Amino acid sequence: MFRKIFTVVAAATLFGLATAPAQAASGPPSGAPCSVGSTSTICFAAYGDHIWVKDTKADGHAAVGLWVYSSDLATGHYCANTSGAKGGWKDCNYNMRENVEIRFRSYSRAHANDNEHWVSGTASPLFYANTGG
């Protein structure tokens, strides 16, 4: 099931769809749910609808946080952190639907603007959270 989600999210990313403004940030709020992988971490803060992404491995690859609404697996959203492992957190702010479940995980990819070079085996675990209301 998540493979289908990933394919749709990758296609949306390829065409530059469903992005959000991103900015450097100090990190997610304390207690935010996070999915931690070997090369990247993604966290979600329901208050304000923030997705936080951090590159945790100095390998030259970008860290990308992907998320979808559990009820709408066809529309993917992403937050890319191209600052590298020393660049800290990237905060992407969205206007999410209220009181619905989202699914999210982070990935690493070789080129931040080229979806054809996804790196395999570097996804963080799939995580579920509620957007609040």
N, C-alpha and C positions, 0 to 999 in steps of 0.2 A: 504494500500500500504506500509506504513512504517513498519507494522508488518512483512511483507515479507522481507523487508530490514534488520530488526533487526534479524530475524531468520538466514538469510544468514551470517550476520556479526557475530552473536554468533557462528555459525558453523565454520567460518574462525578462530575466536578467540580460539575455543576449540582445534583446530589442530595446533595452534601457527603460523598461516599464516598471512601475510600482516601486520606485525608489523614494527615499525620504531625505530631507536635508540632514547632513551629518556634521558634527563638530567634535573637536578634541574635548575630552572631559576627564575629570578626576576619577570617575568610576561609578558603578551602580550603587544605589542606596543599600544600606545594611539590611540583610534579610531577603533581598531580591532573589527569586529562583534563577538558578544558572545551570547551564549544561557545559561541562568541562571536558574538553578533548585533549589529545596529545599535542596539538598545535594551535588551538584557538579555544576561546571561551565566549559564550553568549549569555547574557542575562536579560531579564525582563522586569520592568517596573510598571505595574498597572496604573499607578497614579501618574498621570501625564503621558501615558502610552509611549514609554521609551524602550528601545532595544539598545543594549550595550554590547559592543564586540571588542575583543582584545586578541591580538596576535601574541602567542606565548612561545613561539619557536623562531629563532633567528635563522630562517632558511631561505629568505628572499621571496617567500610566497605571501600573498595577501590573505587576511582573515575575513571571512564573509559570514554574516549571520543571516539565515533564511528563516522566514516564518510564514505560516498560512493560518487562516481561520479553519478550525476543524470542520465546520459546516460548508466550507467553500474551498475545496482542495485544488480547484482549477486556477485560483489567483494567488500567485506567490509574491512575496515582498522580500527585499534584502537590504542589508546595511553592510557596506564594505569598509574595512579598515585597511588602508594601504600605507600606514605609517611605520610598519615594521614592529618587531618585538619590543624595541625601546620606545615606541611611540605612544604607549599607554592605551587607554580606552577610547573608543569612538562611540558617541551617543547619537542615535538616530531617533527623531521624534515623529510619531505618527498620529493620525486622528483615527484611532481604532473604534470599532463598534463596541458598545457597552455590554458588559455582562455576558460575554461569549468566551468559548475556549479557543485558545490558539495552540499551535504546535511549533516548536522552534528547535534549531540546532545550528552549530557553526561548522564551517568547512575551511579548508585551506586551498588556495588555487595559485598556480604559477604566475598568472598575469591578471591583474586587477580588472582590466578592461577587455579580457578575451575569454569568453566562456568555454572555448574549445579546449582549454588547457586545465581542466579541473584535476586536482591531485587526488588519487584514490587512497582510501584507507585512512583519511585524516578527519573524518566527521566526528563531532561530539555526539553523545547519546541524544536521542529524541526526547524532548521535554514538553510537558503539557502545563498550561497555566490558564487562569481565568482573567479576563481584562477588567473585571470589577464593574462597578456601576455607580 
